[in-house]
Amino acid sequence: MDNTNFLLLILFLLICGVLHIFSKDINKKNINKIFINNSKKSTENFIEGHIDTYAIINNTNTILNNTSNIYLSSTEAYDNIERSNYINNFTKMDVKVRGCHNIRECKKVYKQNMIEFTDSEKAILEENVKVANEKIKILKNLYNVPWKFAKTTEKIDNGLPHTHLDTIYLSNLYFNNPSISTLIHEKIHLYQKSRPIQTYNLYKLYGYERINKTHDKMRRSNPDLDEYDYIKNGKVIYSVYKDNATKLTDIKLKNSYNGSYNNNHKNNDINNDINNLNPSHNEHPDEYFAYIITDKIMKGFSENDANLISYLKD
């Protein structure tokens, strides 16, 4: 190799080295710029901009993965119900109120009325979930439950929101008046199902004792509830259909005592001074606490709510 070629080779290598260093410096500056810009944002703004993938809990640097909404197909939605064994456990009244003659016919009705979300409905849910996530972001464990949705027509369970296994079922009626509190309420049911031991431990703090479920031919099936009954103050609460029931909300409480939720509860007893129980709210502690916790999330927790906060956060 002559001197000219050797010098050209050295020059080429030097140019390559300079370009490599320059390129790394540009990338480093861009990366630093991203972090600097993000560090200037408040925690709230950061979460708002990245809520579908990240969450900062309690103003710390802990970052939690949170996947985007999951939407089941109509086939997946029905298969999920089958796996839950919900329809197989219908009483004769459950079948009658749904306008079926038998369980087999009910299964056909359910399968035919699982439908797909439209793009506009998905967009509504994406926005609603962002708002809901803002409200529950400090409740780490609740926040981390995935948002999974299935859609039905209003022919299924009177169009009422409900859950099966790890999925929230919404009918077309939901989109007439989208509700953040409804989504949070149903997500609490998913949380209850995912943490049965912690959930029962919470109920025990408030005086509930778990017992075997009472079999009653007039009892209403509710997919949001666990497989137990609960006794409190010597009474068992569950819902039964009224004699001439034509819809799922035609119910009354059996073996219950009078009362309703009182915001001024003390000494860990949120059933103090309660009257006029609402059957839909009070048929089971899973419903009772879902309503109470949702109300607390929407309006604010008090200093007496340490047990509820610990249940959802720790």
VMD Tcl script that draws the C-alpha trace (Angstrom):
set ca {
  {0.00 0.00 0.00}
  {1.54 3.39 -1.03}
  {1.58 6.43 1.22}
  {-1.36 8.10 -0.55}
  {-3.70 5.15 -0.06}
  {-2.57 4.75 3.53}
  {-3.33 8.41 4.28}
  {-6.75 8.10 2.61}
  {-7.55 5.05 4.76}
  {-6.54 6.87 7.95}
  {-8.64 9.88 6.94}
  {-11.68 7.65 6.23}
  {-11.40 5.95 9.62}
  {-11.11 9.30 11.39}
  {-14.23 10.61 9.62}
  {-16.17 7.46 10.58}
  {-15.12 7.84 14.21}
  {-16.16 11.49 14.34}
  {-19.55 10.72 12.78}
  {-20.15 7.90 15.30}
  {-19.35 10.14 18.26}
  {-21.49 12.93 16.83}
  {-24.42 10.57 16.32}
  {-24.22 9.29 19.92}
  {-24.11 12.84 21.20}
  {-27.26 13.77 19.26}
  {-29.14 10.72 20.59}
  {-28.01 11.47 24.13}
  {-29.21 15.06 23.84}
  {-32.58 13.93 22.47}
  {-33.02 11.42 25.28}
  {-32.01 14.00 27.87}
  {-34.44 16.44 26.31}
  {-37.29 13.94 26.69}
  {-36.53 13.35 30.38}
  {-35.97 17.05 31.04}
  {-39.29 17.92 29.44}
  {-41.07 15.19 31.37}
  {-39.45 16.26 34.63}
  {-40.89 19.72 34.18}
  {-44.41 18.33 34.01}
  {-46.45 17.88 37.14}
  {-47.31 14.34 38.16}
  {-50.91 14.95 37.15}
  {-49.98 16.12 33.64}
  {-47.60 13.25 33.16}
  {-50.27 10.75 34.10}
  {-52.82 12.42 31.86}
  {-50.51 12.14 28.90}
  {-49.52 8.53 29.53}
  {-52.44 7.03 31.43}
  {-52.90 4.13 29.02}
  {-49.44 2.76 29.69}
  {-48.13 4.13 32.96}
  {-49.21 5.37 36.34}
  {-47.31 7.20 39.05}
  {-48.72 6.17 42.40}
  {-48.79 8.50 45.36}
  {-46.34 10.99 43.80}
  {-43.46 8.51 43.87}
  {-41.24 7.26 41.07}
  {-42.96 3.88 41.07}
  {-44.17 3.17 37.55}
  {-46.82 0.49 37.06}
  {-47.67 -1.19 33.78}
  {-51.26 -0.70 32.74}
  {-52.38 -2.15 29.44}
  {-54.91 -0.52 27.16}
  {-58.56 -1.50 27.31}
  {-59.29 -5.07 26.23}
  {-62.44 -5.71 24.20}
  {-63.84 -9.21 23.84}
  {-65.44 -10.41 20.64}
  {-69.03 -11.65 20.82}
  {-67.79 -15.23 20.79}
  {-65.27 -14.58 23.56}
  {-67.93 -12.79 25.57}
  {-70.28 -15.75 25.50}
  {-67.51 -18.28 26.16}
  {-66.58 -16.25 29.24}
  {-70.13 -16.57 30.56}
  {-70.09 -20.31 29.95}
  {-66.84 -20.64 31.89}
  {-68.38 -18.77 34.80}
  {-71.20 -21.37 34.98}
  {-73.64 -18.51 35.50}
  {-76.55 -19.73 33.36}
  {-76.27 -23.33 34.55}
  {-77.09 -22.13 38.07}
  {-80.28 -20.28 37.15}
  {-83.34 -20.97 39.27}
  {-86.72 -21.42 37.59}
  {-87.49 -17.80 38.44}
  {-84.22 -16.65 36.84}
  {-85.28 -18.44 33.67}
  {-88.83 -17.09 33.76}
  {-87.84 -13.47 34.34}
  {-85.54 -13.65 31.33}
  {-88.38 -14.80 29.13}
  {-86.98 -18.29 28.58}
  {-88.59 -21.71 29.01}
  {-85.46 -23.51 30.15}
  {-81.72 -23.08 30.65}
  {-80.94 -24.34 27.16}
  {-83.12 -21.62 25.65}
  {-81.52 -19.01 27.93}
  {-78.09 -19.99 26.66}
  {-79.26 -19.46 23.10}
  {-80.61 -16.00 23.98}
  {-77.37 -15.03 25.67}
  {-75.25 -16.24 22.78}
  {-77.35 -14.36 20.23}
  {-77.16 -11.12 22.18}
  {-73.41 -10.80 22.61}
  {-72.33 -8.05 20.20}
  {-69.24 -6.05 19.25}
  {-68.33 -2.54 20.37}
  {-68.37 0.12 17.68}
  {-65.36 2.37 17.20}
  {-67.26 5.31 18.68}
  {-68.21 3.24 21.75}
  {-64.60 2.23 22.22}
  {-63.61 5.89 22.01}
  {-66.14 6.72 24.75}
  {-64.78 3.96 26.96}
  {-61.19 5.07 26.38}
  {-62.05 8.56 27.61}
  {-64.17 7.27 30.52}
  {-61.37 4.94 31.62}
  {-58.88 7.81 31.58}
  {-61.09 9.75 33.98}
  {-61.68 6.67 36.15}
  {-57.94 5.95 36.27}
  {-57.28 9.49 37.46}
  {-59.61 8.87 40.38}
  {-58.16 5.49 41.39}
  {-54.48 6.01 40.57}
  {-53.41 6.16 44.24}
  {-55.24 2.88 44.94}
  {-52.45 0.78 43.47}
  {-54.00 -2.68 43.54}
  {-57.36 -1.58 42.22}
  {-55.69 0.50 39.52}
  {-53.71 -2.49 38.29}
  {-56.79 -4.59 37.53}
  {-57.03 -4.63 33.71}
  {-59.97 -2.96 32.04}
  {-61.61 -5.74 30.04}
  {-64.98 -5.20 28.39}
  {-67.70 -7.17 26.61}
  {-70.88 -5.83 25.05}
  {-74.45 -7.14 25.09}
  {-77.81 -5.95 23.86}
  {-80.30 -4.66 26.41}
  {-82.04 -8.05 26.25}
  {-79.35 -9.50 28.51}
  {-80.02 -8.97 32.22}
  {-82.24 -5.96 31.46}
  {-79.22 -4.14 30.04}
  {-77.72 -3.73 33.51}
  {-73.91 -3.50 33.83}
  {-72.41 -6.62 35.40}
  {-69.31 -8.79 35.47}
  {-68.30 -12.33 34.60}
  {-64.90 -13.58 35.78}
  {-62.44 -10.80 34.81}
  {-64.68 -8.89 32.39}
  {-67.14 -6.00 32.63}
  {-70.29 -6.45 30.54}
  {-72.00 -3.32 29.26}
  {-75.10 -3.10 27.12}
  {-75.91 -0.51 24.47}
  {-77.88 1.32 27.19}
  {-74.64 2.33 28.92}
  {-73.71 4.59 26.01}
  {-76.94 6.58 26.33}
  {-75.55 7.99 29.57}
  {-71.90 6.91 30.10}
  {-71.01 6.83 33.79}
  {-67.59 6.92 35.43}
  {-69.02 5.65 38.71}
  {-70.54 2.65 36.92}
  {-67.14 1.67 35.52}
  {-65.49 2.04 38.92}
  {-68.27 0.04 40.60}
  {-67.87 -2.82 38.15}
  {-64.08 -2.72 38.41}
  {-64.41 -3.11 42.18}
  {-66.35 -6.33 41.49}
  {-63.44 -7.55 39.35}
  {-61.11 -6.67 42.21}
  {-63.26 -8.55 44.73}
  {-63.12 -11.63 42.52}
  {-59.37 -11.39 42.01}
  {-58.65 -11.10 45.77}
  {-61.13 -13.31 47.64}
  {-58.99 -13.71 50.77}
  {-58.31 -9.99 51.17}
  {-61.95 -9.23 50.43}
  {-63.22 -11.57 53.13}
  {-60.67 -10.16 55.58}
  {-62.12 -6.72 54.90}
  {-65.67 -7.93 55.47}
  {-64.69 -9.48 58.79}
  {-63.44 -6.10 59.96}
  {-66.99 -4.84 59.54}
  {-68.67 -7.72 61.32}
  {-69.51 -10.10 58.48}
  {-69.12 -13.86 58.81}
  {-69.07 -16.09 55.75}
  {-71.46 -19.08 55.64}
  {-72.65 -21.57 53.04}
  {-75.05 -20.17 50.50}
  {-78.75 -20.62 51.16}
  {-80.58 -22.37 48.32}
  {-83.88 -20.61 47.71}
  {-86.07 -21.19 44.64}
  {-86.98 -17.48 44.58}
  {-83.41 -16.25 44.90}
  {-82.06 -13.95 42.19}
  {-78.79 -14.90 40.52}
  {-76.21 -12.11 40.38}
  {-72.91 -12.70 38.53}
  {-71.16 -9.99 40.57}
  {-71.38 -11.96 43.83}
  {-69.25 -14.75 45.28}
  {-70.62 -18.19 46.14}
  {-71.24 -17.48 49.84}
  {-73.78 -15.84 52.09}
  {-72.77 -13.57 54.96}
  {-74.23 -13.19 58.42}
  {-74.07 -9.96 60.38}
  {-75.73 -9.26 63.71}
  {-77.39 -12.65 63.51}
  {-79.11 -11.90 60.19}
  {-78.48 -13.22 56.67}
  {-79.16 -10.88 53.76}
  {-79.94 -11.94 50.22}
  {-82.38 -10.96 47.50}
  {-85.40 -12.90 46.21}
  {-87.81 -12.14 43.41}
  {-91.15 -10.61 44.23}
  {-94.10 -12.90 43.53}
  {-95.02 -11.24 40.22}
  {-91.51 -10.34 39.09}
  {-91.06 -9.57 35.38}
  {-87.55 -8.08 35.48}
  {-84.33 -8.50 37.44}
  {-84.94 -5.45 39.59}
  {-88.26 -6.80 40.91}
  {-86.67 -8.05 44.12}
  {-86.89 -7.76 47.88}
  {-84.55 -8.68 50.70}
  {-85.09 -11.81 52.74}
  {-83.90 -12.40 56.33}
  {-82.69 -8.81 56.41}
  {-82.82 -5.96 58.90}
  {-83.72 -2.35 58.23}
  {-80.98 0.10 57.38}
  {-78.86 1.92 54.84}
  {-75.38 3.39 54.52}
  {-74.57 6.24 56.90}
  {-71.63 8.56 56.13}
  {-71.17 9.26 59.84}
  {-70.23 5.72 60.77}
  {-67.86 5.21 63.68}
  {-65.80 2.42 65.20}
  {-65.46 0.56 61.89}
  {-69.20 -0.11 61.76}
  {-70.58 1.27 58.50}
  {-73.97 -0.27 59.20}
  {-74.74 1.93 62.22}
  {-78.04 3.82 62.21}
  {-79.23 2.34 58.91}
  {-82.79 2.27 57.63}
  {-84.68 1.38 54.46}
  {-82.24 -1.00 52.84}
  {-82.04 -0.87 49.07}
  {-82.31 -4.50 47.82}
  {-79.91 -3.99 44.92}
  {-77.31 -2.31 47.17}
  {-77.62 -4.55 50.20}
  {-78.25 -8.09 48.99}
  {-74.62 -9.06 49.62}
  {-71.44 -7.40 50.96}
  {-69.93 -7.58 47.46}
  {-72.60 -5.13 46.29}
  {-72.70 -3.21 49.54}
  {-68.99 -2.44 49.54}
  {-68.85 -1.82 45.79}
  {-71.40 0.97 46.22}
  {-69.70 2.40 49.31}
  {-66.19 2.33 47.86}
  {-67.36 3.85 44.57}
  {-69.01 6.66 46.51}
  {-65.80 7.23 48.47}
  {-63.68 7.31 45.31}
  {-66.01 9.81 43.64}
  {-66.52 12.07 46.67}
  {-63.44 11.46 48.83}
  {-62.35 9.18 51.65}
  {-62.49 10.24 55.30}
  {-60.12 9.63 58.20}
  {-62.29 6.66 59.20}
  {-61.66 4.82 55.93}
  {-58.17 3.45 56.57}
  {-59.35 -0.16 56.20}
  {-60.98 0.50 52.85}
  {-57.95 2.37 51.54}
  {-55.55 -0.34 52.72}
  {-57.71 -3.01 51.03}
  {-57.48 -1.22 47.68}
  {-53.93 0.07 47.87}
  {-51.60 -2.24 49.83}
}
mol new
graphics top color blue
foreach p $ca { graphics top sphere $p radius 0.5 }
foreach p [lrange $ca 0 end-1] q [lrange $ca 1 end] { graphics top cylinder $p $q radius 0.2 }
display resetview
